[in-house]
Amino acid sequence: MENKKGMKVEPLNFFSNDMKVAKDQLAHNHLKLTYQRDSVTDLEQKHKEWAQEDTAS
């Protein structure tokens, strides 16, 4: 019995050899990401504090 699913599929290439990102742009994006993470963490902390204040009242 012969396997009819013998077609070959090339793996997807998610990275482009033509795309280049400058080192300073990477650093800038990293700083933005860090700021966003800190902002979300601060917001989550504030929500917890507000929830505790509401339950105490």
C-alpha positions as CSV (number, residue, x, y, z in Angstrom):
1,M,0.0,0.0,0.0
2,E,1.5,3.3,-1.1
3,N,1.3,6.5,1.0
4,K,-0.5,9.1,-1.2
5,K,0.3,11.9,1.2
6,G,3.9,12.0,0.0
7,M,3.8,15.6,-1.2
8,K,6.6,17.7,0.3
9,V,5.7,20.9,2.1
10,E,8.5,23.4,2.6
11,P,8.7,24.9,6.1
12,L,7.4,28.4,6.6
13,N,10.1,31.1,6.8
14,F,9.0,33.7,9.3
15,F,12.1,35.7,9.1
16,S,13.2,37.9,6.2
17,N,16.8,38.2,5.2
18,D,16.0,41.6,3.6
19,M,14.6,43.2,6.8
20,K,17.1,45.0,9.0
21,V,16.4,46.9,12.2
22,A,18.8,49.4,13.6
23,K,20.3,48.8,17.0
24,D,19.0,52.1,18.3
25,Q,15.5,51.2,17.1
26,L,15.6,47.9,18.9
27,A,16.7,49.7,22.1
28,H,13.9,52.3,21.7
29,N,11.3,49.5,21.3
30,H,12.7,47.7,24.3
31,L,12.3,50.9,26.4
32,K,8.8,51.4,25.2
33,L,7.9,47.8,26.1
34,T,9.4,48.1,29.5
35,Y,7.5,51.3,30.1
36,Q,4.2,49.6,29.0
37,R,4.9,46.6,31.3
38,D,5.5,49.0,34.3
39,S,2.3,51.0,33.5
40,V,0.2,47.8,33.4
41,T,1.7,46.6,36.6
42,D,1.0,49.9,38.3
43,L,-2.6,49.9,37.0
44,E,-3.1,46.4,38.3
45,Q,-1.8,47.4,41.7
46,K,-4.2,50.4,41.7
47,H,-7.1,48.2,40.8
48,K,-6.3,45.9,43.7
49,E,-6.1,48.9,46.1
50,W,-9.4,50.3,44.8
51,A,-11.1,46.9,45.2
52,Q,-9.9,46.7,48.8
53,E,-11.1,50.2,49.5
54,D,-14.5,49.3,48.1
55,T,-14.9,46.2,50.1
56,A,-13.8,48.0,53.3
57,S,-16.5,50.7,52.8
